[in-house]
Amino acid sequence: MAGDIVAQRRMEAAKDCFRIIDSCLSCYYHGESHMYKPLATQLRMLLCDSDRGEDKSLLHRLFPDIRLLAFRRIEWQRAPESPLAFAMEPFKIVKKKNDLEIADWDMADPPRRLGLPEWREQVVTYHPTELRIVDIIRCVADKDGGAHYDDKAGHNLAAMRRSGPTELKLNVLFLIATGRYVQRLGRQMIEDWERQAV
């Protein structure tokens, strides 16, 4: 009985996280680019919260065996007749007519699924520094004003803040891409929960 109550509370907390992610992205689409900060906090709670090395992320506590769609692996390509190789990273950035910049992760093809620990360890860029999903979420949530602001940005956040293919920098764009991925996941999960409740 107590376990059922805890599971129900976790499910409600996850629904709230997904709703807040929807709200953050909606505000972002209407020009409020600073909304990547509260978005980072929700992503941390859902995907990569921990306490002294123990996984406390909400998705892990709800579904310890969850498997998420993996992103396309970074591919190295060499330009014809050039000794230099460049990384084809698993994201795309689109600038809309209204100057809105939207980033999305490219999914693996054929689709692959990873457990949550492996999913958040995916390396998504080597430039300006090697970054995993967990690095992106945690440094924005913990240092860039998501849940905490740190006067010392740290290597990862500083690198993201000075790099980006558009006006917005990678700390914003990578968070938006991750938020959009989780938004789709959340809609699917809420649909499943509502179907089971009937």
C-alpha positions, 0 to 999 in steps of 0.5 A: 500500500505504501509503495503504491502511494510512493509510486503514485506521487512519483508519477504525479511529480513526473507529470508536473515535470513534463508539464513544466517542460511544455511551458518552458518550451512554449515560452522559448518559442515566443522569444523567451530564450532565458526559459532554458534555465528552468528547463534544465532543472526539470531535465535534471530531476527527470534524467540525472539527479543523484545523491552521493552517487545514487541515481535519484532521477525521477525516471529511474525511480519510476522505471529502473529498466527504462530504455530510451531512443539513442542519438546518432553516433558522432561520425568522422568524415574527411573532405576529399583530398584533405588530411583533416577530418571533421565530426558530424555531430548528432544535432541540427539547428534550424533558424525560423523566419521569425529568427527563432533558433530550434535545435533537435537531436538526430536519432540513431538509424536504425533505432537503438535503445539505451538504458538511462545510465547509458543514454545520459552518457552519450557524447554529443559533441567534441567541440568546443569540448567533449560533452555528454548529455549529463554534462550539458544538463548538470552544468546548466542546472547547477551553474548557469542559473537553472537551480543554482548560479555559480560565479565560476562557470567551470570548463564545460559551461564556459566552453558552451557559452562561447560556442555556437553556430548561431546567435544563441550559444550551445548551453541554450541550444543543447538544452532546447534539443534535450527538452524537445526530446523529453517533451515527446517522451513525456507526451507518450508517457502521459498518454500511457498513464491515462490509458491505464487509468481508464 
